[in-house]
Amino acid sequence: MDRTLARRLEARFESVLHGAARQRHDQTEIRIGAGDVIDVLRSLHDEPDLAFTMLADLAGVDTGKEMQVVYHLWSATTTDWLRVIAEGLSRDEPRIPSVTFLWQGAEWMERETYDMFGIIFEGNRDLRRIYMPPDYTSFPLRKDFYLPDDAARSTGAGVRHVERSRSPVDAAPGVLRRTGA
């Protein structure tokens, strides 16, 4: 755990952080508002003492009350991975700036997050569905997503469990091998 990283982040971004930096194992986490994404991520990417040049992942989160975007960053300047959580996005129309100007690979991650959560990444040049059909009107990873034939409500009626073994009904004598004695 790189404790100096947490102190550097708190000193550098103290005015925009939503609480103290958290650390666990090889991860450091900071929380910011959606309006601070551009300034914070640009600083994390461009400043030589931080140099988080690799965006490993970008994902959406639906807490049930708000939407969030989580960025996982790597830098050769520290042994810790950095998780940046942009919180406070409206569930009605979640919007956040795109980070494709820093990491071109973010385009596909933002498209996936848009497709599954409905989070709009302003500035993404190709924000369209990546998994679901273009005319699909819902977002499958949101907490309020509901399937009319929701199998999660089923008790498993009519399902034959794989673990339950069955002997062949019409097997000729001697075909079944017995094990053990």
Secondary structure by P-SEA (a helix, b strand, c coil): ccaaaaaaaaaaccccccccccccccbbbbbbcccaaaaaaaaacccccccccccccccccccccbbbbbbbbbbccccbbbbbbbccccccbbbbbbcccccccaaaaaaaaaacccccccccccccccccccccccccccccccccccccccccccccccccccccccccccccccccc
